[in-house]
Amino acid sequence: MITSAQLRAARALLGLEQRELARLAGLSIPTIQRMEKSEAMIRGNVDSLMKLISALDLAGIDLIMEGASSADGGRGVRLKASNNARPPSEAAGAEASGVSRARE
């Protein structure tokens, strides 16, 4: 399915506010807000999830699931496995000091 982090990233890539995504998906703003506040996988009404995924698809978002690659070779958002990822504050500090670590 889709995680809350993927939803927030997809909305950011599209430059959409929650209100606009809600309109595109035919959902309420509080529903989008609840989805974005979910921990890990979004849980909820299957119909609402399908509307959301369909709206993102029509808007040009390719949801890349864990371990999968992009079917069309286009841009996407992928979350690294937690054991490979650095905390955002550590990553920002390293980049600001000119130190970077190559990751696959």
BELHUBEL-V559394 format. One line per field, one symbol per residue. ss: DSSP state (~ for helix, > for strand, _ for the rest). phi: phi as a letter, one per 40 degrees, with the letter a starting at -180 (. if undefined). burial: I if it has 9 or more other C-alpha atoms within 8 Angstrom, else O. A space follows every 10 residues. Layout:
# BELHUBEL-V559394
ss->???
phi->???
burial->???
This chain:
# BELHUBEL-V559394
ss->__>~~~~~~~ ~~~~___~~~ ~~~~~___~~ ~~~~~~~___ >____~~~~~ ~~~~~~~~__ __________ __________ _______~~~ ~~~~~~____ ____
phi->.bcccccccc ccccgbcddc cdcccgbccd cccccccdcf ccbicdcccc ccccccccch cbcccdgbbc ccgccabbcc cdcbccddcc cccccccgcb bcbc
burial->OIIIOIIIII IOOOOIOIOO IIIOIOIOIO IIIOIIOIOO IIOOOOOIIO IIOIIIIOOO IIIIIOOOOI OOOOOIIOOO OOOOOOOOOO IOOIIOOOOO OOOO
